[in-house]
Amino acid sequence: MNKTKLILAGASLLFASTFVSAQTRTETVPVATYQPSEFGAVKGEWEFTLGGSGASNKDLDNSLGGVNFSLGHYLTDSLELSVRQSGNYSNGSGDAEFDGSTFGALDYHFGTGRLRPFVGVNFGAIYGENTSDTWAAGLEAGLKFYVLPKTFLFALVNYAWTFENADGAQDNFDDGAVLWNAGVGFNF
């Protein structure tokens, strides 16, 4: 008899639970939405950097230093189009010589936290007293560390090669120069 009561009670609970789970739910379930990071730029914002730069031939035996600045615009939260200007000073031969470079760059930024690595390409011109006025192209990589939500420290290294025409670009790839700069930047 106790077995029968136990089986009937279990069957009743099972039957009742099907009605409970069949009821519609009226509460709303939160839907995940995109939230931009607290740190870094987002689509439509601008970026300004100011830093120190250096350059060396691939053997690192002929170097120079200078200052640079850039102005960039974020096409997406990760893709930045920028213009960079650099002024360099060298005194390798005993005479003060000044050089400059102007580059356009396209960089892709990874991550959304304080540490934002990036890679990119650039194209521009190198000119001045110590170099022949020429075109240059390069591959670059860097890192931004956000000390505040819109203020960062950065380091950038670039391998650039010079050429006077399209044929020269391919021929001169092995004769490139390593360019670097580091500084501070602001998103606004």
Z-matrix of the N, CA and C atoms (Angstrom, degrees):
N
C 1 1.426
C 2 1.523 1 111.37
N 3 1.316 2 118.10 1 -42.74
C 4 1.455 3 121.23 2 179.04
C 5 1.521 4 111.23 3 -64.17
N 6 1.346 5 114.80 4 -34.05
C 7 1.464 6 118.24 5 177.36
C 8 1.510 7 110.68 6 -64.35
N 9 1.292 8 117.20 7 -41.31
C 10 1.456 9 121.53 8 -179.09
C 11 1.520 10 110.12 9 -64.66
N 12 1.316 11 117.46 10 -42.82
C 13 1.465 12 120.87 11 178.76
C 14 1.531 13 110.52 12 -64.44
N 15 1.298 14 116.25 13 -39.91
C 16 1.461 15 120.87 14 179.73
C 17 1.526 16 110.85 15 -65.48
N 18 1.318 17 117.38 16 -42.50
C 19 1.468 18 121.24 17 178.73
C 20 1.521 19 110.05 18 -65.76
N 21 1.327 20 118.21 19 -42.85
C 22 1.467 21 121.53 20 178.66
C 23 1.531 22 111.17 21 -64.57
N 24 1.316 23 118.23 22 -39.01
C 25 1.463 24 121.32 23 178.97
C 26 1.523 25 110.23 24 -66.75
N 27 1.327 26 117.49 25 -42.19
C 28 1.466 27 121.44 26 178.28
C 29 1.513 28 111.54 27 -64.43
N 30 1.330 29 117.15 28 -42.22
C 31 1.463 30 121.07 29 179.19
C 32 1.520 31 110.35 30 -65.65
N 33 1.320 32 117.93 31 -37.90
C 34 1.465 33 121.75 32 178.61
C 35 1.525 34 110.80 33 -64.53
N 36 1.322 35 116.97 34 -42.88
C 37 1.464 36 120.40 35 178.37
C 38 1.525 37 111.23 36 -65.06
N 39 1.314 38 116.99 37 -41.09
C 40 1.457 39 120.74 38 178.26
C 41 1.523 40 110.48 39 -63.70
N 42 1.322 41 117.13 40 -43.65
C 43 1.457 42 121.85 41 179.37
C 44 1.533 43 110.59 42 -64.12
N 45 1.322 44 118.30 43 -42.15
C 46 1.465 45 122.41 44 -179.59
C 47 1.528 46 111.16 45 -67.22
N 48 1.322 47 116.87 46 -34.99
C 49 1.467 48 119.14 47 -178.55
C 50 1.524 49 112.12 48 -68.08
N 51 1.316 50 118.72 49 -27.09
C 52 1.468 51 119.63 50 177.78
C 53 1.517 52 110.68 51 -67.49
N 54 1.319 53 118.39 52 -34.46
C 55 1.458 54 120.25 53 177.37
C 56 1.524 55 111.41 54 -72.40
N 57 1.305 56 117.07 55 -36.49
C 58 1.460 57 120.99 56 179.91
C 59 1.524 58 110.03 57 -64.76
N 60 1.330 59 118.24 58 -44.59
C 61 1.460 60 120.05 59 -178.67
C 62 1.519 61 112.12 60 -75.49
N 63 1.326 62 118.33 61 -17.49
C 64 1.461 63 120.81 62 179.48
C 65 1.519 64 112.43 63 -82.44
N 66 1.311 65 118.47 64 -10.91
C 67 1.459 66 120.69 65 179.79
C 68 1.525 67 110.30 66 -69.05
N 69 1.321 68 115.29 67 146.65
C 70 1.464 69 119.45 68 178.10
C 71 1.515 70 109.55 69 -78.82
N 72 1.315 71 114.51 70 147.86
C 73 1.457 72 120.25 71 179.37
C 74 1.521 73 108.55 72 -95.47
N 75 1.296 74 115.46 73 136.46
C 76 1.458 75 119.56 74 -178.51
C 77 1.523 76 112.58 75 -103.54
N 78 1.330 77 118.04 76 -15.43
C 79 1.460 78 118.61 77 -179.85
C 80 1.530 79 109.75 78 -74.21
N 81 1.330 80 115.81 79 150.37
C 82 1.464 81 120.32 80 179.75
C 83 1.519 82 109.38 81 -89.24
N 84 1.287 83 114.21 82 143.98
C 85 1.456 84 121.04 83 178.30
C 86 1.519 85 106.88 84 -101.15
N 87 1.329 86 118.15 85 127.18
C 88 1.466 87 118.49 86 -179.68
C 89 1.531 88 110.71 87 -63.77
N 90 1.319 89 115.01 88 138.44
C 91 1.460 90 121.81 89 178.60
C 92 1.520 91 107.68 90 -103.46
N 93 1.320 92 115.99 91 132.61
C 94 1.463 93 119.88 92 179.18
C 95 1.523 94 109.41 93 -66.43
N 96 1.309 95 115.86 94 130.61
C 97 1.461 96 120.99 95 176.53
C 98 1.517 97 108.70 96 -120.83
N 99 1.310 98 116.13 97 158.79
C 100 1.462 99 121.18 98 -179.65
C 101 1.516 100 109.98 99 -69.00
N 102 1.303 101 116.28 100 127.18
C 103 1.458 102 122.46 101 176.04
C 104 1.521 103 108.04 102 -121.07
N 105 1.321 104 118.96 103 116.33
C 106 1.460 105 119.18 104 178.35
C 107 1.527 106 110.44 105 -64.40
N 108 1.309 107 115.12 106 155.71
C 109 1.456 108 121.13 107 179.96
C 110 1.521 109 110.49 108 -64.43
N 111 1.303 110 114.53 109 153.13
C 112 1.460 111 120.23 110 174.44
C 113 1.529 112 110.38 111 -66.82
N 114 1.333 113 116.49 112 -26.76
C 115 1.459 114 121.89 113 -176.36
C 116 1.522 115 110.69 114 -108.79
N 117 1.331 116 116.00 115 141.27
C 118 1.456 117 120.54 116 173.61
C 119 1.507 118 113.84 117 96.98
N 120 1.319 119 113.56 118 173.74
C 121 1.458 120 121.46 119 -178.00
C 122 1.523 121 110.56 120 -84.33
N 123 1.306 122 115.41 121 159.10
C 124 1.459 123 122.67 122 172.63
C 125 1.526 124 108.10 123 -126.08
N 126 1.307 125 115.41 124 168.29
C 127 1.461 126 121.87 125 -178.13
C 128 1.531 127 110.70 126 -47.86
N 129 1.341 128 114.97 127 131.96
C 130 1.453 129 121.04 128 177.60
C 131 1.517 130 114.90 129 93.13
N 132 1.327 131 118.01 130 -13.53
C 133 1.463 132 119.97 131 -179.82
C 134 1.526 133 110.93 132 -84.32
N 135 1.332 134 114.81 133 164.60
C 136 1.456 135 123.21 134 179.93
C 137 1.519 136 109.23 135 -109.40
N 138 1.328 137 114.64 136 163.42
C 139 1.455 138 120.78 137 177.93
C 140 1.522 139 109.40 138 -140.15
N 141 1.334 140 116.36 139 136.28
C 142 1.459 141 122.26 140 175.44
C 143 1.523 142 107.74 141 -124.97
N 144 1.340 143 117.05 142 133.27
C 145 1.461 144 120.87 143 176.39
C 146 1.519 145 110.24 144 -125.77
N 147 1.310 146 115.36 145 152.82
C 148 1.458 147 123.44 146 175.10
C 149 1.519 148 106.48 147 -139.56
N 150 1.335 149 116.01 148 129.02
C 151 1.457 150 117.41 149 -176.11
C 152 1.506 151 114.15 150 -158.35
N 153 1.296 152 113.74 151 -179.08
C 154 1.448 153 122.41 152 173.70
C 155 1.512 154 108.69 153 -103.67
N 156 1.314 155 116.33 154 149.13
C 157 1.460 156 119.29 155 -177.58
C 158 1.511 157 110.53 156 -132.83
N 159 1.301 158 114.44 157 165.21
C 160 1.449 159 121.10 158 175.69
C 161 1.507 160 109.13 159 -151.33
N 162 1.282 161 115.79 160 162.90
C 163 1.460 162 120.61 161 177.49
C 164 1.511 163 108.20 162 -148.22
N 165 1.309 164 114.16 163 154.74
C 166 1.448 165 120.23 164 178.32
C 167 1.516 166 108.52 165 -154.81
N 168 1.329 167 116.34 166 154.13
C 169 1.456 168 117.69 167 172.04
C 170 1.525 169 108.05 168 -71.61
N 171 1.315 170 116.90 169 173.06
C 172 1.461 171 119.10 170 -173.83
C 173 1.524 172 113.05 171 -65.63
N 174 1.326 173 118.28 172 -19.97
C 175 1.465 174 121.50 173 177.17
C 176 1.524 175 112.70 174 -88.60
N 177 1.322 176 117.00 175 -2.94
C 178 1.466 177 124.23 176 178.71
C 179 1.527 178 112.84 177 59.31
N 180 1.340 179 117.74 178 33.66
C 181 1.465 180 119.79 179 179.51
C 182 1.530 181 113.64 180 -116.10
N 183 1.317 182 118.63 181 7.71
C 184 1.457 183 122.53 182 177.02
C 185 1.526 184 106.80 183 -145.27
N 186 1.323 185 118.05 184 103.85
C 187 1.456 186 121.70 185 -169.85
C 188 1.517 187 112.67 186 -125.52
N 189 1.328 188 115.18 187 166.30
C 190 1.457 189 122.85 188 177.08
C 191 1.514 190 108.99 189 -151.87
N 192 1.337 191 116.69 190 169.64
C 193 1.453 192 121.29 191 179.12
C 194 1.510 193 110.98 192 -138.10
N 195 1.320 194 116.38 193 164.54
C 196 1.452 195 119.23 194 -179.02
C 197 1.512 196 113.19 195 -174.51
N 198 1.322 197 115.22 196 -168.33
C 199 1.460 198 123.06 197 177.15
C 200 1.522 199 108.56 198 -119.88
N 201 1.324 200 115.14 199 155.55
C 202 1.460 201 119.50 200 179.04
C 203 1.512 202 110.40 201 -148.89
N 204 1.310 203 114.62 202 159.61
C 205 1.458 204 120.84 203 172.16
C 206 1.517 205 108.08 204 -145.20
N 207 1.314 206 115.21 205 160.31
C 208 1.462 207 119.70 206 178.51
C 209 1.519 208 109.74 207 -145.46
N 210 1.313 209 114.38 208 157.29
C 211 1.455 210 122.70 209 173.51
C 212 1.515 211 106.80 210 -132.85
N 213 1.329 212 116.15 211 122.93
C 214 1.453 213 120.71 212 -177.58
C 215 1.511 214 112.04 213 -128.30
N 216 1.325 215 114.90 214 160.62
C 217 1.465 216 122.18 215 177.81
C 218 1.525 217 108.06 216 -132.29
N 219 1.336 218 116.99 217 133.08
C 220 1.462 219 121.61 218 -179.41
C 221 1.526 220 109.95 219 -86.05
N 222 1.338 221 115.34 220 115.54
C 223 1.459 222 121.82 221 177.72
C 224 1.525 223 110.50 222 -77.10
N 225 1.323 224 116.64 223 -31.94
C 226 1.466 225 124.80 224 172.05
C 227 1.526 226 106.05 225 -137.60
N 228 1.331 227 117.19 226 -176.15
C 229 1.464 228 119.55 227 176.89
C 230 1.526 229 111.89 228 -65.56
N 231 1.333 230 117.98 229 -17.77
C 232 1.467 231 121.54 230 -175.90
C 233 1.518 232 114.67 231 -118.51
N 234 1.323 233 118.93 232 -20.46
C 235 1.465 234 122.66 233 -172.51
C 236 1.527 235 110.48 234 -105.86
N 237 1.339 236 115.63 235 121.58
C 238 1.463 237 121.55 236 -176.84
C 239 1.527 238 110.55 237 -120.30
N 240 1.323 239 115.82 238 133.73
C 241 1.461 240 123.61 239 173.87
C 242 1.523 241 106.83 240 -108.85
N 243 1.347 242 117.22 241 126.83
C 244 1.462 243 118.74 242 -175.02
C 245 1.519 244 112.25 243 -141.40
N 246 1.337 245 114.32 244 163.72
C 247 1.462 246 123.57 245 173.38
C 248 1.522 247 106.33 246 -120.37
N 249 1.343 248 116.12 247 132.95
C 250 1.466 249 121.43 248 -178.66
C 251 1.520 250 110.23 249 -123.18
N 252 1.322 251 115.77 250 137.03
C 253 1.464 252 122.20 251 177.04
C 254 1.521 253 108.24 252 -122.79
N 255 1.322 254 115.99 253 134.46
C 256 1.454 255 121.17 254 -179.76
C 257 1.518 256 109.78 255 -132.05
N 258 1.321 257 116.72 256 139.99
C 259 1.457 258 123.10 257 172.61
C 260 1.516 259 108.26 258 -122.29
N 261 1.332 260 117.27 259 126.57
C 262 1.463 261 121.54 260 -174.04
C 263 1.517 262 111.59 261 -123.42
N 264 1.315 263 114.43 262 151.41
C 265 1.461 264 122.70 263 178.78
C 266 1.526 265 108.15 264 -125.83
N 267 1.322 266 115.87 265 135.07
C 268 1.465 267 119.38 266 174.08
C 269 1.521 268 109.00 267 -136.69
N 270 1.306 269 115.28 268 153.11
C 271 1.452 270 121.40 269 -179.64
C 272 1.528 271 108.80 270 -138.13
N 273 1.320 272 115.83 271 37.49
C 274 1.456 273 121.00 272 -175.44
C 275 1.513 274 114.38 273 -66.46
N 276 1.323 275 118.98 274 -35.56
C 277 1.466 276 121.31 275 -177.34
C 278 1.525 277 112.39 276 -99.41
N 279 1.315 278 117.38 277 7.71
C 280 1.456 279 120.51 278 -178.30
C 281 1.516 280 112.59 279 96.16
N 282 1.316 281 118.25 280 -15.96
C 283 1.463 282 122.76 281 176.52
C 284 1.521 283 109.06 282 -105.61
N 285 1.322 284 116.29 283 138.37
C 286 1.453 285 120.30 284 176.83
C 287 1.524 286 109.04 285 -70.28
N 288 1.315 287 116.01 286 128.95
C 289 1.459 288 120.68 287 179.12
C 290 1.520 289 108.59 288 -131.22
N 291 1.329 290 115.06 289 142.84
C 292 1.454 291 121.09 290 -179.05
C 293 1.519 292 109.65 291 -117.44
N 294 1.329 293 114.94 292 138.36
C 295 1.461 294 122.46 293 177.66
C 296 1.517 295 108.53 294 -133.91
N 297 1.300 296 115.31 295 162.21
C 298 1.453 297 120.62 296 176.84
C 299 1.509 298 111.01 297 -144.31
N 300 1.308 299 114.87 298 166.68
C 301 1.458 300 120.59 299 174.01
C 302 1.520 301 108.84 300 -149.32
N 303 1.314 302 114.59 301 146.38
C 304 1.456 303 122.16 302 175.61
C 305 1.519 304 107.09 303 -130.55
N 306 1.320 305 116.53 304 122.00
C 307 1.461 306 121.76 305 -177.27
C 308 1.521 307 110.76 306 -129.44
N 309 1.304 308 115.86 307 145.59
C 310 1.452 309 122.83 308 164.47
C 311 1.517 310 106.51 309 -101.05
N 312 1.320 311 117.60 310 143.15
C 313 1.469 312 120.35 311 -177.06
C 314 1.520 313 110.66 312 -138.77
N 315 1.311 314 115.09 313 151.00
C 316 1.461 315 122.97 314 173.92
C 317 1.525 316 106.53 315 -126.72
N 318 1.338 317 116.60 316 116.49
C 319 1.465 318 121.92 317 -175.48
C 320 1.518 319 111.03 318 -122.05
N 321 1.333 320 115.09 319 141.55
C 322 1.463 321 121.80 320 174.41
C 323 1.522 322 108.39 321 -108.68
N 324 1.335 323 116.74 322 124.73
C 325 1.462 324 123.23 323 -178.27
C 326 1.527 325 109.65 324 -99.62
N 327 1.326 326 116.05 325 138.44
C 328 1.457 327 122.66 326 179.06
C 329 1.522 328 109.60 327 -105.10
N 330 1.330 329 116.14 328 148.15
C 331 1.456 330 121.02 329 174.70
C 332 1.513 331 113.09 330 79.41
N 333 1.342 332 114.24 331 174.07
C 334 1.459 333 120.25 332 -179.43
C 335 1.524 334 112.37 333 -135.75
N 336 1.303 335 117.94 334 6.25
C 337 1.458 336 120.73 335 -177.68
C 338 1.515 337 112.75 336 -94.15
N 339 1.308 338 115.43 337 -159.13
C 340 1.469 339 121.54 338 -179.78
C 341 1.524 340 112.11 339 -64.74
N 342 1.316 341 117.64 340 -34.30
C 343 1.457 342 123.21 341 -177.55
C 344 1.525 343 108.72 342 -99.77
N 345 1.348 344 117.12 343 116.54
C 346 1.464 345 121.03 344 -174.98
C 347 1.527 346 110.03 345 -126.60
N 348 1.329 347 118.56 346 94.95
C 349 1.464 348 120.03 347 174.01
C 350 1.521 349 110.16 348 -71.72
N 351 1.331 350 116.76 349 155.57
C 352 1.459 351 120.40 350 177.22
C 353 1.520 352 110.45 351 -149.18
N 354 1.322 353 115.02 352 156.49
C 355 1.467 354 123.06 353 175.64
C 356 1.515 355 107.35 354 -133.47
N 357 1.339 356 116.40 355 156.31
C 358 1.453 357 117.94 356 -179.64
C 359 1.510 358 113.91 357 -171.53
N 360 1.314 359 113.26 358 -175.47
C 361 1.463 360 123.16 359 177.42
C 362 1.521 361 107.72 360 -128.73
N 363 1.346 362 115.54 361 156.69
C 364 1.456 363 118.86 362 176.83
C 365 1.517 364 110.39 363 -145.86
N 366 1.320 365 114.68 364 163.14
C 367 1.462 366 121.96 365 179.73
C 368 1.519 367 107.08 366 -151.23
N 369 1.338 368 116.54 367 137.75
C 370 1.453 369 118.32 368 179.79
C 371 1.505 370 112.93 369 -177.78
N 372 1.327 371 114.89 370 -153.55
C 373 1.463 372 121.42 371 -175.85
C 374 1.520 373 110.15 372 -131.36
N 375 1.335 374 114.74 373 146.72
C 376 1.462 375 123.20 374 173.65
C 377 1.522 376 106.57 375 -119.01
N 378 1.334 377 116.51 376 135.74
C 379 1.461 378 119.66 377 -174.65
C 380 1.523 379 109.73 378 -152.92
N 381 1.332 380 116.64 379 162.11
C 382 1.453 381 120.33 380 175.47
C 383 1.509 382 113.69 381 142.16
N 384 1.335 383 114.56 382 -167.52
C 385 1.462 384 122.20 383 -175.78
C 386 1.524 385 113.02 384 -78.65
N 387 1.318 386 117.13 385 -26.97
C 388 1.458 387 121.55 386 -173.99
C 389 1.526 388 112.81 387 -99.27
N 390 1.310 389 117.73 388 -1.55
C 391 1.456 390 121.01 389 -175.77
C 392 1.517 391 110.48 390 -142.86
N 393 1.296 392 116.51 391 156.22
C 394 1.463 393 120.57 392 172.87
C 395 1.519 394 108.14 393 -75.10
N 396 1.314 395 116.56 394 139.02
C 397 1.457 396 119.75 395 175.88
C 398 1.521 397 107.68 396 -64.28
N 399 1.329 398 115.99 397 121.94
C 400 1.457 399 119.53 398 -173.94
C 401 1.521 400 111.15 399 -155.27
N 402 1.312 401 115.26 400 164.41
C 403 1.457 402 122.11 401 174.14
C 404 1.523 403 108.91 402 -81.83
N 405 1.325 404 115.91 403 158.12
C 406 1.462 405 120.72 404 176.90
C 407 1.523 406 109.19 405 -149.41
N 408 1.307 407 115.71 406 151.10
C 409 1.465 408 122.57 407 174.75
C 410 1.512 409 107.45 408 -136.69
N 411 1.307 410 116.62 409 156.20
C 412 1.454 411 117.68 410 -177.98
C 413 1.510 412 114.24 411 -159.20
N 414 1.317 413 113.57 412 165.43
C 415 1.460 414 124.15 413 172.49
C 416 1.517 415 106.38 414 -112.08
N 417 1.316 416 117.38 415 143.31
C 418 1.454 417 119.30 416 -174.77
C 419 1.517 418 111.75 417 -142.55
N 420 1.320 419 114.79 418 158.65
C 421 1.461 420 122.36 419 175.25
C 422 1.520 421 107.41 420 -148.42
N 423 1.308 422 115.43 421 150.62
C 424 1.453 423 118.51 422 -179.18
C 425 1.511 424 112.18 423 -161.14
N 426 1.317 425 114.01 424 -177.08
C 427 1.445 426 121.58 425 -177.77
C 428 1.525 427 108.79 426 -145.54
N 429 1.331 428 115.99 427 134.22
C 430 1.465 429 122.10 428 174.62
C 431 1.524 430 107.63 429 -115.81
N 432 1.325 431 115.98 430 134.13
C 433 1.459 432 121.64 431 175.57
C 434 1.522 433 107.67 432 -119.13
N 435 1.330 434 116.12 433 114.93
C 436 1.458 435 121.43 434 -177.00
C 437 1.528 436 109.95 435 -82.14
N 438 1.319 437 116.18 436 114.66
C 439 1.462 438 122.02 437 176.27
C 440 1.524 439 110.67 438 -86.60
N 441 1.321 440 116.59 439 -24.42
C 442 1.463 441 125.40 440 172.99
C 443 1.527 442 106.44 441 -135.99
N 444 1.326 443 119.65 442 165.89
C 445 1.462 444 119.70 443 -177.10
C 446 1.530 445 115.16 444 -54.40
N 447 1.322 446 119.94 445 -30.29
C 448 1.466 447 121.81 446 -178.67
C 449 1.528 448 112.78 447 -126.58
N 450 1.327 449 118.17 448 16.07
C 451 1.470 450 123.24 449 179.89
C 452 1.523 451 108.62 450 -128.15
N 453 1.327 452 116.47 451 132.05
C 454 1.461 453 119.56 452 -175.46
C 455 1.522 454 111.99 453 -141.69
N 456 1.320 455 114.51 454 159.09
C 457 1.459 456 123.61 455 168.41
C 458 1.522 457 105.96 456 -102.11
N 459 1.337 458 117.20 457 144.53
C 460 1.461 459 118.22 458 -177.87
C 461 1.519 460 111.43 459 -138.31
N 462 1.318 461 114.01 460 157.67
C 463 1.464 462 123.10 461 171.06
C 464 1.523 463 106.48 462 -136.78
N 465 1.331 464 116.02 463 137.80
C 466 1.465 465 121.96 464 -177.25
C 467 1.516 466 108.68 465 -138.07
N 468 1.322 467 116.50 466 133.94
C 469 1.461 468 121.36 467 173.18
C 470 1.526 469 107.48 468 -124.70
N 471 1.330 470 115.09 469 142.00
C 472 1.455 471 121.43 470 -172.20
C 473 1.525 472 108.25 471 -139.44
N 474 1.313 473 116.59 472 134.47
C 475 1.464 474 120.86 473 171.10
C 476 1.522 475 106.29 474 -106.26
N 477 1.332 476 116.91 475 113.29
C 478 1.469 477 121.58 476 -176.78
C 479 1.518 478 109.85 477 -119.74
N 480 1.304 479 115.68 478 145.29
C 481 1.457 480 121.09 479 174.87
C 482 1.518 481 108.72 480 -127.39
N 483 1.322 482 115.39 481 147.75
C 484 1.464 483 121.12 482 -175.15
C 485 1.522 484 110.86 483 -102.39
N 486 1.332 485 114.76 484 157.01
C 487 1.463 486 120.65 485 179.32
C 488 1.518 487 109.17 486 -164.22
N 489 1.318 488 116.25 487 157.30
C 490 1.461 489 121.58 488 177.12
C 491 1.519 490 112.04 489 -104.20
N 492 1.349 491 117.36 490 -19.26
C 493 1.464 492 121.74 491 177.46
C 494 1.525 493 108.29 492 -151.66
N 495 1.317 494 117.04 493 177.97
C 496 1.460 495 121.48 494 -175.71
C 497 1.526 496 112.23 495 -61.43
N 498 1.327 497 117.94 496 -37.29
C 499 1.467 498 120.17 497 178.63
C 500 1.523 499 110.83 498 -64.67
N 501 1.313 500 116.69 499 -37.98
C 502 1.456 501 121.24 500 -179.22
C 503 1.519 502 112.98 501 -66.87
N 504 1.338 503 117.72 502 -28.11
C 505 1.463 504 120.60 503 -179.62
C 506 1.520 505 110.37 504 -61.02
N 507 1.307 506 116.95 505 -45.53
C 508 1.461 507 120.49 506 179.94
C 509 1.527 508 111.07 507 -71.33
N 510 1.322 509 117.55 508 -40.69
C 511 1.463 510 121.69 509 -177.67
C 512 1.525 511 112.81 510 -67.85
N 513 1.330 512 118.27 511 -30.72
C 514 1.463 513 121.69 512 -173.04
C 515 1.525 514 114.58 513 -96.87
N 516 1.325 515 118.08 514 3.54
C 517 1.465 516 120.05 515 -176.96
C 518 1.526 517 111.61 516 -55.26
N 519 1.319 518 118.16 517 -40.79
C 520 1.465 519 121.58 518 -178.19
C 521 1.523 520 113.09 519 -72.81
N 522 1.323 521 118.46 520 -12.84
C 523 1.463 522 122.17 521 -178.49
C 524 1.526 523 111.93 522 -104.31
N 525 1.319 524 117.37 523 29.49
C 526 1.454 525 121.51 524 -176.52
C 527 1.512 526 113.38 525 -75.29
N 528 1.310 527 114.72 526 179.49
C 529 1.464 528 122.60 527 179.45
C 530 1.522 529 109.15 528 -127.29
N 531 1.311 530 115.50 529 149.76
C 532 1.453 531 121.93 530 176.12
C 533 1.524 532 107.56 531 -93.59
N 534 1.312 533 116.82 532 122.58
C 535 1.466 534 123.04 533 178.16
C 536 1.526 535 107.62 534 -114.27
N 537 1.303 536 117.53 535 140.35
C 538 1.451 537 120.36 536 177.94
C 539 1.519 538 109.42 537 -140.06
N 540 1.293 539 115.80 538 155.23
C 541 1.457 540 120.53 539 169.81
C 542 1.517 541 109.55 540 -156.05
N 543 1.307 542 115.19 541 158.59
C 544 1.454 543 122.84 542 179.71
C 545 1.519 544 107.73 543 -146.52
N 546 1.319 545 116.02 544 150.27
C 547 1.454 546 118.48 545 -179.44
C 548 1.506 547 112.86 546 176.42
N 549 1.322 548 114.60 547 -150.50
C 550 1.452 549 122.82 548 -177.49
C 551 1.525 550 108.89 549 -124.42
N 552 1.327 551 116.32 550 149.52
C 553 1.457 552 120.38 551 -179.98
C 554 1.517 553 111.70 552 -141.54
N 555 1.337 554 114.29 553 161.53
C 556 1.459 555 121.50 554 -176.88
C 557 1.524 556 109.49 555 -137.63
N 558 1.323 557 117.11 556 135.24
C 559 1.461 558 122.84 557 172.70
C 560 1.524 559 108.14 558 -101.26
N 561 1.329 560 115.97 559 139.45
C 562 1.469 561 119.52 560 178.90
C 563 1.512 562 110.50 561 -149.89
